[in-house]
Amino acid sequence: MAQDDKIDLDSLSVPPSQYRRLVVQTTDRILLIVLALSVYAITSNLYYGAMRMVVTALVTFSCLLLALILHRSGYHTPARFILLTSLNVAIFIGSFFLPTNSNLSMFLLSFIGLPFMVMSWWDNRPMMIYFCTLPLVLWTTLMLTNYGNGQYFELSPEITQLFGYSHSIMVFASITLQFVHYDRVTRNYSVALRSSLEAQKRANSAKTAFLRSMSHEMRTPLGAILGAADLLQNSPDAKADINELTKIITSSGNDMLSLTEKSTSFARVTAGDLEPHPEPVSLTALLGRVLSRFQDKIADKEIQLNLTNASEGAATNIENLHALADPAMLSEALSQVFENALTYTPHGGAVTLTLSSTASAETLRLIVTDTGPGIAEHQREAVFEPYERLDQAYGSQSGGGVGLTIARAYLTAMGGQILLEEAQEGGTRVLIDLPTARV
């Protein structure tokens, strides 16, 4: 493995999990701060003889203490609900006992942003909307009721004027702290996310390099096994049971070889390492080379193979149909499609290849139709997902569940597409569209 492919395991952390913990820690600190402030409220109001304010502060202290216990016990959502509700209601009630020059009611406006510090938008959106709206509703209620017309005031305007300065400073500090906290979280999250993405790219590159190397190394012993099995099968001294065993060895060896090739191709897809080099490709010539790989399978299952021409307009010689594609990538994509068709076509079935060109000659279409069990309409898109093994519903079949994933990725990278339809007489129709090459 190259030195550049070395993976930093420390950078593979999951940012959402990390910052969820940060939100939990922030909630814990805010609870401790407001508990200390509620103790201050109790003692200061006792000193001035404002007993209704003392009772309000005592109830608030009890609620905050319960929230702290729940929070440290892992019940974060109930703790946050109690925290924000008790603070909003306590300040709302307290505003009726102090003249307006105390600026106590202004704390409600700073609480509009506080929910974002103790929870995240994706945790509970209705609760977030509720807690951002609640301070505005309570503050508007204070304005409309004119603070109870002063009939509840326990302290004189002269005394409460002393609190006005400290309250103003605390409101400004609270809002500033919220902005600083948001900026810190979003900046750190962005940096961690970029680092994680870069680490993932390096990991994908390393995985691709490893799988390519392993595929190359496995080809040598697999080639020896397949070669030895072929020599043993063709030996004039081989008995019937030996020939049967060699067929099993050959079949299993070819399956292993196919899996190693798919692993390499899928790693290339997941790494985003798809850079096609398009050139004019004769479809009939390429189809001949691809189908030659499956001659043994076609013969063993006695599958009838048909090739038809369905071009629009005047008769077009299919030998002259050329697609603009990367030959290697197109060969691999078609191999995955044909392998699926041959795998699910029953013994003695048929696979039909239909080539066509539109009247405008801008698109070539290859249709692969098999006589297998078919695929339900609601599952046709799912077969292109990695590791999707719909064949389990029809019986046990070998494969990694990534063949059609690879085919779609390769065809899309070359400007083509692949779709599935149900064949008229049962089975599956695979439609492959490719741009036409000007020859």
VEXKESE-124534 format. One record per atom (N, C-alpha, C): x, y, z. Coordinates in steps of 0.02 Angstrom, whole numbers, padded with zeros to 5 digits, always signed. Layout:
<atoms>
XYZ...
</atoms>
This chain:
<atoms>
+00042-00059+00000+00000+00000+00000+00044+00062+00000+00027+00111-00040+00066+00171-00045+00064+00210+00020+00115+00252+00031+00118+00292+00092+00060+00340+00096+00037+00366+00038-00018+00414+00037-00083+00383+00058-00088+00316+00055-00150+00281+00071-00155+00264+00145-00107+00286+00185-00108+00271+00256-00168+00306+00288-00205+00270+00329-00268+00295+00357-00257+00319+00429-00280+00380+00443-00280+00406+00511-00344+00385+00545-00340+00334+00588-00400+00307+00620-00433+00358+00666-00394+00404+00694-00423+00454+00739-00469+00502+00703-00461+00509+00637-00502+00557+00600-00566+00525+00573-00577+00461+00590-00636+00427+00565-00694+00429+00615-00692+00477+00662-00747+00483+00710-00809+00509+00675-00867+00500+00708-00930+00521+00679-00949+00589+00709-00946+00644+00671-00960+00710+00698-01027+00717+00732-01084+00691+00703-01148+00700+00737-01148+00672+00808-01117+00615+00818-01114+00585+00885-01072+00629+00932-01017+00655+00905-00973+00697+00945-01009+00760+00969-01047+00792+00924-01079+00854+00943-01146+00844+00978-01172+00785+00975-01229+00769+01019-01206+00769+01091-01146+00742+01102-01118+00744+01170-01104+00816+01192-01083+00858+01145-01070+00928+01161-01134+00963+01182-01190+00948+01149-01254+00977+01168-01274+00955+01238-01263+00890+01254-01279+00864+01321-01237+00900+01374-01173+00911+01360-01129+00946+01407-01151+01018+01416-01172+01050+01361-01196+01119+01365-01258+01124+01409-01304+01077+01402-01364+01076+01443-01346+01069+01517-01299+01027+01532-01277+01016+01601-01249+01081+01631-01208+01116+01593-01178+01179+01617-01231+01233+01627-01278+01237+01580-01331+01287+01587-01373+01274+01648-01388+01210+01662-01426+01192+01722-01390+01214+01785-01324+01203+01788-01286+01224+01847-01286+01299+01855-01281+01336+01799-01280+01409+01802-01347+01436+01827-01402+01412+01798-01468+01438+01817-01487+01416+01888-01462+01358+01911-01472+01339+01981-01438+01389+02028-01377+01409+02009-01342+01459+02050-01379+01526+02048-01405+01545+01990-01443+01608+01985-01508+01605+02025-01540+01546+02027-01602+01540+02066-01587+01546+02141-01530+01521+02164-01510+01530+02233-01499+01603+02248-01466+01638+02201-01457+01711+02209-01524+01747+02212-01572+01725+02170-01638+01757+02170-01674+01746+02237-01667+01687+02265-01699+01672+02330-01670+01717+02385-01604+01720+02389-01571+01759+02443-01583+01834+02435-01577+01860+02373-01586+01932+02363-01658+01954+02376-01706+01914+02357-01776+01933+02368-01795+01925+02442-01763+01877+02478-01773+01872+02550-01747+01935+02584-01691+01960+02559-01661+02020+02588-01707+02081+02580-01739+02086+02520-01783+02142+02508-01855+02130+02531-01870+02070+02555-01937+02055+02581-01989+02042+02527-01968+02023+02467-02015+02008+02412-02032+01934+02415-02082+01917+02456-02095+01847+02471-02125+01808+02411-02167+01843+02371-02195+01808+02313-02139+01791+02263-02090+01835+02258-02032+01821+02216-01991+01763+02245-01987+01759+02311-01951+01705+02343-01984+01638+02328-02051+01637+02334-02088+01575+02320-02077+01554+02247-02081+01603+02200-02070+01588+02129-02000+01559+02118-01949+01589+02151-01880+01566+02144-01871+01497+02174-01905+01482+02230-01900+01416+02262-01930+01362+02217-01989+01376+02189-02020+01327+02144-01975+01316+02083-01948+01370+02056-01903+01364+01998-01841+01323+02016-01813+01336+02075-01754+01298+02097-01770+01224+02101-01828+01206+02128-01848+01136+02133-01855+01103+02064-01885+01140+02017-01893+01113+01949-01825+01103+01915-01780+01152+01925-01714+01146+01894-01674+01089+01924-01681+01080+01990-01647+01024+02023-01672+00958+01996-01738+00951+01987-01767+00891+01957-01741+00881+01886-01736+00935+01848-01710+00930+01779-01638+00906+01779-01597+00930+01826-01527+00909+01830-01522+00835+01845-01564+00811+01892-01564+00739+01910-01584+00697+01849-01637+00718+01814-01659+00680+01755-01606+00681+01701-01574+00739+01692-01524+00746+01639-01464+00700+01652-01441+00697+01714-01383+00655+01731-01402+00582+01735-01468+00567+01735-01491+00498+01733-01503+00474+01662-01492+00518+01614-01500+00499+01544-01566+00518+01513-01611+00549+01551-01676+00570+01524-01670+00642+01499-01636+00651+01443-01618+00718+01421-01679+00759+01397-01724+00727+01360-01781+00765+01333-01827+00791+01387-01848+00750+01437-01888+00777+01492-01851+00831+01531-01786+00822+01540-01747+00872+01577-01746+00939+01540-01738+00937+01474-01738+00999+01435-01806+01032+01436-01859+00991+01434-01926+01019+01435-01938+01056+01501-01919+01025+01557-01928+01056+01622-01885+01118+01628-01823+01114+01605-01777+01171+01608-01806+01233+01573-01824+01225+01510-01847+01283+01471-01916+01307+01493-01960+01261+01511-02027+01282+01532-02024+01320+01598-01987+01293+01647-01984+01325+01712-01951+01394+01708-01899+01401+01667-01866+01466+01661-01912+01517+01629-01946+01498+01575-01992+01544+01541-02048+01567+01588-02079+01518+01622-02136+01534+01665-02112+01575+01726-02054+01559+01754-02029+01595+01813-02016+01668+01796-01985+01681+01738-01971+01751+01719-02036+01787+01702-02083+01752+01671-02148+01782+01656-02184+01803+01720-02186+01758+01770-02219+01774+01833-02180+01828+01870-02113+01821+01871-02072+01870+01906-02079+01940+01879-02094+01946+01814-02100+02012+01783-02160+02050+01811-02210+02016+01840-02268+02049+01869-02252+02079+01937-02196+02057+01968-02180+02079+02035-02127+02133+02036-02098+02149+01978-02046+02201+01973-02067+02254+01923-02056+02317+01937-02071+02369+01888-02032+02359+01823-02056+02389+01770-02026+02377+01703-01954+02401+01698-01933+02449+01741-01864+02474+01735-01813+02423+01760-01837+02364+01785-01790+02312+01805-01765+02273+01744-01800+02280+01687-01781+02245+01624-01782+02169+01630-01817+02144+01681-01819+02071+01690-01854+02037+01631-01906+02068+01604-01944+02036+01549-01902+02027+01487-01847+02065+01480-01805+02059+01421-01770+01991+01417-01767+01957+01475-01737+01891+01474-01777+01843+01430-01842+01853+01424-01883+01810+01383-01860+01810+01310-01840+01869+01287-01818+01874+01217-01752+01837+01205-01709+01836+01255-01646+01799+01246-01658+01724+01247-01716+01702+01275-01731+01631+01278-01755+01603+01211-01766+01646+01162-01787+01621+01096-01733+01576+01066-01670+01594+01077-01615+01555+01049-01589+01501+01095-01610+01503+01160-01583+01454+01208-01599+01382+01190-01658+01365+01161-01671+01295+01143-01618+01265+01097-01587+01307+01055-01536+01281+01009-01472+01263+01045-01464+01287+01107-01404+01270+01145-01413+01205+01184-01476+01187+01201-01486+01128+01243-01515+01069+01204-01533+01080+01141-01555+01026+01098-01540+01045+01026-01551+00999+00981-01538+01012+00910-01603+01008+00871-01603+01042+00814-01663+01045+00773-01688+00976+00754-01641+00930+00742-01660+00863+00720-01682+00818+00778-01676+00841+00840-01699+00801+00897-01775+00798+00900-01806+00858+00901-01878+00861+00909-01902+00929+00882-01921+00931+00818-01938+00995+00787-01999+01028+00819-02054+00991+00832-02111+01024+00864-02092+01056+00931-02050+01022+00971-02030+01051+01035-01987+01113+01025-01943+01111+00975-01902+01170+00960-01946+01230+00941-01995+01218+00899-02040+01272+00878-02078+01299+00938-02101+01254+00981-02138+01273+01041-02096+01318+01086-02035+01298+01100-01993+01335+01147-01966+01401+01117-01963+01405+01050-01943+01469+01019-02002+01517+01017-02063+01490+01016-02123+01531+01013-02145+01553+01082-02136+01509+01133-02160+01523+01200-02136+01590+01228-02071+01607+01225-02049+01671+01252-02083+01731+01219-02093+01727+01153-02126+01781+01118-02198+01790+01141-02233+01734+01151-02303+01736+01174-02306+01767+01244-02262+01744+01288-02262+01770+01357-02243+01844+01359-02194+01863+01320-02173+01933+01319-02228+01978+01292-02262+01954+01239-02319+01992+01212-02375+01998+01263-02386+01945+01302-02437+01946+01355-02420+01999+01407-02356+02005+01425-02336+02056+01472-02350+02126+01445-02335+02135+01380-02347+02201+01351-02421+02218+01350-02463+02170+01331-02535+02183+01324-02568+02194+01391-02542+02160+01443-02572+02168+01510-02540+02224+01549-02490+02257+01519-02454+02313+01552-02429+02293+01621-02402+02232+01624-02372+02205+01685-02422+02206+01743-02485+02190+01728-02536+02190+01781-02552+02259+01807-02536+02311+01767-02549+02381+01786-02516+02400+01852-02462+02365+01869-02425+02383+01929-02455+02361+01993-02511+02324+01992-02544+02306+02054-02509+02249+02091-02462+02215+02058-02427+02159+02090-02356+02178+02113-02332+02237+02097-02263+02255+02112-02248+02249+02187-02193+02214+02203-02174+02206+02273-02117+02253+02292-02080+02277+02242-02024+02322+02256-02035+02389+02222-02005+02440+02248-02013+02507+02221-01971+02515+02158-01991+02563+02115-01951+02576+02054-01879+02596+02069-01869+02630+02126-01801+02652+02144-01755+02592+02157-01782+02542+02192-01741+02483+02208-01729+02442+02144-01783+02430+02105-01776+02388+02045-01732+02421+01992-01725+02486+01995-01681+02520+01947-01609+02496+01954-01592+02475+02016-01524+02449+02028-01513+02383+01989-01568+02344+01983-01562+02280+01947-01561+02290+01872-01586+02347+01847-01591+02358+01775-01525+02351+01740-01471+02379+01771-01405+02376+01738-01379+02303+01734-01384+02268+01790-01359+02199+01791-01401+02155+01744-01468+02166+01743-01510+02126+01698-01493+02140+01625-01480+02203+01608-01463+02219+01539-01397+02186+01519-01349+02188+01565-01284+02157+01550-01292+02082+01541-01332+02051+01584-01342+01978+01580-01378+01958+01517-01429+01998+01496-01464+01983+01433-01416+01987+01375-01376+02041+01373-01327+02049+01318-01276+01992+01319-01252+01974+01378-01203+01920+01383-01234+01853+01362-01298+01842+01379-01332+01780+01361-01338+01773+01285-01359+01827+01253-01367+01825+01180-01299+01816+01146-01248+01852+01171-01181+01845+01143-01155+01774+01151-01166+01745+01210-01144+01677+01222-01176+01628+01174-01240+01639+01159-01275+01594+01112-01244+01598+01043-01230+01659+01019-01200+01666+00953-01130+01635+00952-01091+01645+01005-01024+01616+01008-01029+01540+01008-01077+01513+01045-01086+01440+01048-01105+01412+00980-01154+01445+00946-01174+01422+00879-01115+01423+00832-01077+01477+00834-01020+01483+00788-00968+01429+00801-00956+01415+00866-00906+01365+00883-00928+01295+00860-00991+01279+00874-01016+01213+00856-01016+01203+00780-01042+01252+00743-01046+01244+00670-00977+01243+00639-00930+01284+00664-00862+01284+00636-00827+01218+00650-00831+01194+00712-00799+01131+00729-00831+01072+00692-00897+01076+00686-00932+01022+00650-00910+01021+00577-00904+01080+00547-00883+01084+00477-00813+01056+00468-00767+01075+00513-00698+01051+00509-00696+00975+00517-00733+00949+00567-00733+00877+00579-00764+00840+00521-00817+00869+00491-00849+00836+00435-00803+00833+00375-00768+00888+00362-00720+00887+00306-00664+00836+00318-00640+00833+00380-00587+00785+00397-00612+00714+00388-00675+00702+00409-00704+00635+00402-00711+00616+00329-00733+00664+00287-00740+00650+00216-00673+00636+00183-00623+00674+00202-00556+00662+00175-00530+00593+00196-00543+00576+00260-00521+00510+00284-00558+00454+00247-00622+00466+00233-00661+00415+00197-00634+00407+00126-00615+00462+00095-00586+00457+00027-00521+00418+00029-00480+00432+00079-00416+00395+00084-00429+00322+00098-00479+00308+00140-00495+00238+00156-00521+00202+00094-00563+00235+00055-00589+00205-00006-00533+00192-00056-00487+00239-00062-00431+00230-00108-00387+00172-00085-00375+00168-00019-00335+00113+00007-00371+00046-00003-00437+00046+00007-00475-00016-00002-00473-00038-00075-00480+00010-00120-00478-00007-00191-00410-00036-00210-00356-00004-00186-00289-00029-00201-00279-00099-00172-00304-00110-00111-00297-00176-00079-00335-00229-00118-00398-00214-00137-00438-00263-00173-00409-00278-00242-00382-00227-00275-00350-00239-00340-00291-00285-00332-00251-00272-00280-00193-00314-00267-00213-00386-00251-00264-00393-00208-00287-00460-00189-00317-00496-00249-00354-00459-00291-00383-00490-00350-00328-00517-00396-00276-00476-00403-00220-00498-00445-00186-00559-00416-00176-00559-00350-00142-00615-00317-00184-00678-00319-00251-00671-00315-00294-00730-00315-00302-00761-00384-00290-00720-00435-00297-00747-00503-00247-00803-00517-00187-00796-00488-00135-00846-00502-00155-00916-00476-00171-00923-00411-00191-00990-00388-00257-01013-00419-00304-00967-00431-00367-00987-00462-00355-01012-00533-00309-00977-00568-00292-01000-00636-00262-01069-00635-00220-01083-00585-00190-01150-00580-00242-01202-00565-00290-01186-00520-00343-01233-00502-00387-01248-00563-00406-01195-00598-00450-01205-00657-00413-01242-00712-00348-01226-00720-00310-01262-00771-00302-01335-00755-00288-01351-00692-00280-01420-00671-00346-01458-00679-00402-01425-00662-00467-01457-00669-00483-01471-00742-00463-01425-00786-00476-01435-00857-00435-01493-00885-00371-01497-00864-00328-01552-00886-00355-01619-00861-00378-01620-00798-00404-01682-00770-00468-01703-00805-00510-01655-00822-00573-01671-00855-00562-01699-00925-00511-01674-00959-00497-01696-01028-00451-01756-01030-00431-01780-00974-00387-01839-00973-00426-01901-00996-00396-01940-01040-00430-02001-01064-00441-02053-01009-00402-02048-00955-00409-02097-00901-00459-02075-00848-00488-02014-00856-00534-01989-00805-00600-02027-00807-00622-02049-00749-00685-02085-00744-00743-02035-00738-00804-02061-00739-00863-02018-00739-00868-01978-00674-00852-02010-00617-00857-01974-00554-00804-01920-00549-00745-01933-00579-00692-01882-00580-00713-01823-00623-00743-01837-00680-00767-01783-00723-00820-01740-00688-00863-01772-00648-00914-01735-00612-00882-01689-00560-00832-01714-00525-00797-01674-00475-00760-01615-00507-00730-01627-00565-00694-01572-00599-00742-01518-00622-00803-01538-00642-00852-01487-00661-00870-01443-00601-00876-01475-00542-00891-01436-00482-00833-01389-00465-00772-01414-00472-00713-01373-00459-00710-01314-00507-00723-01328-00571-00721-01275-00622-00775-01223-00609-00836-01246-00594-00891-01199-00580-00877-01156-00519-00853-01186-00465-00839-01149-00404-00780-01101-00414-00730-01124-00451-00673-01080-00466-00693-01019-00506-00736-01030-00556-00760-00973-00595-00802-00925-00553-00841-00952-00506-00880-00910-00461-00834-00867-00417-00780-00898-00392-00733-00861-00351-00698-00807-00392-00681-00823-00454-00648-00774-00497-00695-00715-00511-00759-00731-00522-00809-00679-00534-00817-00634-00473-00817-00664-00413-00825-00625-00352-00766-00578-00340-00706-00602-00356-00647-00559-00347-00650-00499-00395-00673-00511-00456-00679-00457-00504-00733-00407-00483-00789-00433-00456-00842-00389-00433-00819-00348-00373-00781-00378-00329-00756-00341-00271-00713-00283-00292-00670-00294-00341-00627-00241-00366-00669-00186-00399-00717-00206-00440-00759-00157-00475-00801-00117-00426-00830-00151-00376-00872-00116-00327-00831-00067-00285-00770-00087-00267-00726-00041-00230-00711+00020-00272-00703+00010-00336-00690+00067-00381-00751+00113-00384-00811+00084-00383-00872+00124-00385-00880+00164-00321-00872+00131-00263-00880+00166-00200-00828+00220-00189-00768+00211-00218-00716+00261-00212-00725+00319-00260-00774+00313-00305-00786+00366-00355-00731+00369-00407-00696+00313-00416-00640+00310-00463-00665+00290-00532-00711+00329-00560-00739+00313-00626-00724+00370-00674-00675+00360-00716-00657+00410-00767-00657+00375-00835-00714+00372-00867-00718+00337-00932-00679+00373-00986-00654+00335-01033-00620+00363-01092-00659+00340-01154-00712+00378-01171-00757+00355-01225-00724+00355-01293-00745+00306-01333-00723+00300-01402-00776+00259-01439-00779+00262-01505-00828+00221-01541-00816+00147-01530-00870+00112-01510-00866+00040-01495-00919+00003-01535-00898-00047-01572-00946-00088-01609-00982-00133-01560-01049-00125-01555-01086-00163-01506-01086-00238-01521-01093-00256-01584-01094-00327-01602-01028-00361-01586-00972-00326-01601-00907-00355-01586-00897-00362-01511-00917-00310-01474-00909-00313-01402-00954-00366-01371-01015-00372-01397-01061-00424-01372-01032-00493-01383-01001-00503-01440-00971-00568-01454-00917-00586-01404-00875-00536-01388-00822-00549-01339-00850-00562-01269-00901-00524-01250-00930-00533-01184-00965-00601-01178-01004-00619-01229-01041-00682-01226-00995-00743-01227-00935-00735-01256-00888-00791-01258-00867-00813-01187-00871-00766-01140-00852-00783-01071-00903-00831-01040-00964-00831-01066-01017-00870-01035-01037-00930-01078-00995-00951-01125-01013-01006-01170-01025-01071-01131-00984-01084-01081-00992-01146-01042-01059-01145-01005-01076-01089-00976-01139-01084-00939-01198-01090-00985-01194-01058-01044-01248-01063-01093-01257-01135-01116-01201-01170-01127-01205-01239-01150-01231-01285-01095-01208-01275-01034-01229-01319-00978-01304-01313-00966-01332-01252-00971-01403-01242-00957-01446-01247-01021-01412-01260-01078-01446-01266-01142-01492-01206-01155-01464-01147-01145-01501-01085-01155-01498-01064-01228-01555-01046-01256-01558-01022-01325-01543-00947-01325-01494-00928-01365-01472-00858-01368-01494-00829-01435-01530-00773-01434-01556-00741-01495-01530-00669-01499-01516-00647-01560-01495-00578-01573-01539-00550-01627-01574-00495-01611-01620-00465-01660-01605-00391-01668-01631-00362-01724-01622-00292-01741-01691-00259-01742-01698-00206-01702-01763-00171-01699-01753-00096-01710-01707-00078-01756-01693-00007-01768-01752+00027-01802-01761+00091-01787-01816+00130-01817-01798+00150-01888-01849+00165-01926-01839+00189-01994-01815+00134-02041-01773+00153-02087-01747+00105-02136-01705+00053-02101-01702-00005-02133-01664-00061-02105-01591-00041-02094-01567-00054-02035-01499-00035-02018-01460-00099-02003-01402-00104-02032-01360-00162-02019-01332-00156-01949-01347-00205-01907-01325-00199-01837-01249-00201-01831-01216-00225-01884-01143-00225-01882-01115-00154-01881-01156-00106-01904-01133-00037-01908-01153+00005-01848-01184-00026-01798-01205+00011-01738-01145+00019-01691-01128+00083-01679-01071+00098-01635-01094+00143-01578-01073+00127-01518-01089+00168-01460-01027+00207-01439-01039+00266-01410-00984+00306-01384-00976+00287-01310-00926+00246-01296-00918+00219-01228-00846+00199-01216-00831+00187-01153-00766+00159-01133-00771+00084-01143-00731+00053-01186-00738-00018-01201-00733-00063-01139-00685-00049-01095-00677-00091-01036-00736-00085-00989-00759-00024-00977-00815-00013-00931-00880-00041-00960-00890-00033-01025-00951-00059-01056-00950-00136-01055-00892-00165-01068-00886-00238-01066-00902-00264-00996-00878-00230-00945-00891-00252-00876-00965-00244-00859-00996-00189-00880-01067-00177-00865-01110-00230-00899-01096-00244-00963-01136-00295-00999-01125-00364-00970-01065-00378-00946-01051-00443-00915-01094-00453-00853-01102-00399-00813-01143-00405-00753-01216-00418-00771-01241-00384-00823-01310-00392-00844-01321-00463-00871-01276-00487-00915-01283-00554-00944-01277-00608-00891-01233-00598-00843-01225-00648-00791-01290-00656-00751-01322-00599-00736-01387-00602-00701-01439-00638-00743-01442-00620-00808-01493-00650-00852-01483-00726-00857-01420-00747-00866-01406-00819-00873-01417-00856-00807-01403-00823-00752-01411-00855-00686-01483-00872-00672-01529-00826-00688-01599-00835-00671-01641-00866-00726-01612-00874-00784-01648-00909-00838-01646-00984-00824-01703-01017-00823-01704-01089-00807-01672-01131-00862-01660-01193-00847-01630-01240-00896-01676-01245-00957-01646-01237-01016-01684-01240-01078-01721-01175-01095-01709-01122-01057-01741-01058-01070-01707-01020-01126-01724-00956-01131-01697-00915-01186-01678-00846-01161-01626-00818-01191-01606-00748-01179-01602-00714-01247-01638-00659-01254-01641-00623-01318-01608-00555-01311-01562-00541-01358-01528-00476-01361-01557-00437-01420-01584-00379-01406-01614-00337-01458-01576-00272-01463-01550-00257-01522-01515-00195-01534-01559-00149-01575-01558-00085-01558-01598-00037-01596-01566+00031-01594-01583+00072-01645-01559+00141-01649-01618+00185-01663-01622+00242-01629-01677+00288-01640-01672+00320-01709-01727+00350-01732-01727+00382-01798-01678+00440-01801-01669+00474-01745-01621+00530-01744-01549+00506-01736-01542+00440-01725-01475+00409-01720-01433+00440-01664-01465+00463-01610-01428+00491-01554-01420+00441-01497-01462+00390-01497-01460+00341-01442-01463+00270-01469-01422+00228-01442-01425+00156-01456-01456+00121-01396-01498+00072-01409-01530+00035-01355-01516-00039-01363-01494-00069-01309-01485-00142-01305-01535-00168-01253-01577-00215-01274-01626-00245-01229-01608-00318-01218-01600-00336-01155-01584-00405-01136-01646-00434-01103-01676-00483-01136-01738-00513-01111-01725-00586-01092-01744-00604-01031-01736-00674-01010-01804-00705-00995-01805-00769-00985-01867-00805-00969-01867-00830-00898-01834-00791-00854-01830-00810-00784-01894-00792-00746-01891-00792-00679-01951-00780-00638-01975-00708-00640-01933-00662-00664-01954-00591-00666-01944-00557-00599-01953-00492-00600-01944-00451-00539-02007-00409-00530-02035-00409-00470-02095-00370-00456-02081-00295-00467-02132-00259-00487-02123-00188-00504-02095-00147-00446-02118-00162-00385-02095-00123-00328-02023-00140-00307-01995-00192-00338-01926-00212-00321-01876-00194-00376-01900-00166-00431-01855-00156-00488-01801-00103-00475-01817-00054-00433-01766-00005-00417-01719-00031-00363-01745-00074-00320-01705-00100-00265-01648-00145-00288-01655-00176-00347-01603-00222-00370-01538-00185-00385-01541-00119-00394-01481-00081-00408-01445-00059-00344-01475-00074-00285-01443-00058-00222-01390-00110-00206-01335-00090-00173-01283-00139-00156-01308-00193-00109-01286-00253-00120-01299-00312-00078-01373-00332-00076-01412-00308-00124-01483-00327-00127-01487-00394-00162-01513-00444-00125-01515-00513-00151-01587-00535-00159-01620-00511-00211-01689-00531-00223-01694-00605-00242-01638-00634-00264-01639-00704-00285-01656-00751-00227-01651-00727-00165-01667-00770-00109-01741-00791-00111-01782-00750-00146-01853-00768-00151-01864-00823-00202-01815-00832-00246-01823-00881-00301-01779-00941-00292-01736-00940-00242-01690-00996-00232-01621-00970-00217-01577-01014-00198-01509-00994-00180-01466-00987-00242-01437-00928-00251-01393-00915-00307-01330-00882-00281-01273-00896-00313-01211-00866-00293-01208-00795-00317-01164-00756-00286-01156-00687-00306-01152-00642-00245-01127-00581-00257-01118-00534-00202-01172-00482-00196-01220-00481-00243-01273-00431-00241-01251-00362-00262-01197-00356-00301-01173-00291-00322-01167-00285-00398-01187-00338-00434-01178-00338-00507-01214-00281-00542-01279-00273-00529-01317-00220-00561-01298-00151-00534-01274-00149-00472-01249-00085-00445-01189-00062-00486-01144-00107-00501-01085-00091-00541-01106-00071-00612-01154-00110-00641-01176-00095-00709-01205-00025-00714-01249-00008-00667-01280+00059-00670-01227+00114-00661-01181+00105-00614-01130+00156-00603-01087+00166-00665-01067+00112-00697-01025+00117-00757-01063+00150-00815-01125+00128-00826-01165+00155-00882-01181+00229-00870-01197+00248-00809-01211+00318-00794-01149+00361-00805-01091+00335-00785-01029+00373-00794-01014+00385-00868-01039+00341-00912-01027+00348-00984-01084+00385-01019-01131+00414-00980-01185+00451-01009-01244+00409-01031-01247+00347-01008-01302+00302-01025-01348+00291-00967-01392+00243-00973-01437+00225-00919-01459+00153-00926-01486+00126-00871-01510+00057-00870-01577+00055-00832-01626+00021-00861-01693+00016-00832-01716-00056-00834-01766-00071-00794-01795-00138-00793-01869-00135-00811-01891-00185-00849-01962-00192-00865-01981-00266-00860-02045-00278-00857-02069-00347-00858-02078-00370-00930-02052-00428-00947-02061-00454-01015-02134-00475-01025-02156-00472-01088-02226-00487-01103-02244-00559-01086-02198-00604-01095-02211-00675-01082-02176-00699-01018-02169-00654-00970-02134-00671-00908-02060-00657-00914-02026-00657-00858-01955-00642-00859-01943-00567-00851-01882-00546-00867-01862-00477-00857-01831-00448-00920-01847-00384-00933-01816-00348-00989-01771-00294-00959-01708-00296-00977-01659-00246-00955-01645-00200-01014-01661-00135-01006-01652-00086-01060-01589-00046-01046-01543-00047-01093-01480-00010-01087-01475+00041-01143-01471+00105-01126-01464+00158-01175-01394+00187-01173-01367+00199-01233-01300+00226-01239-01298+00279-01294-01256+00330-01286-01251+00379-01340-01219+00349-01403-01243+00370-01460-01218+00344-01524-01153+00379-01544-01107+00340-01570-01044+00368-01594-01050+00383-01669-01021+00439-01689-01019+00458-01759-00957+00426-01791-00970+00377-01834-00914+00340-01865-00908+00361-01938
</atoms>
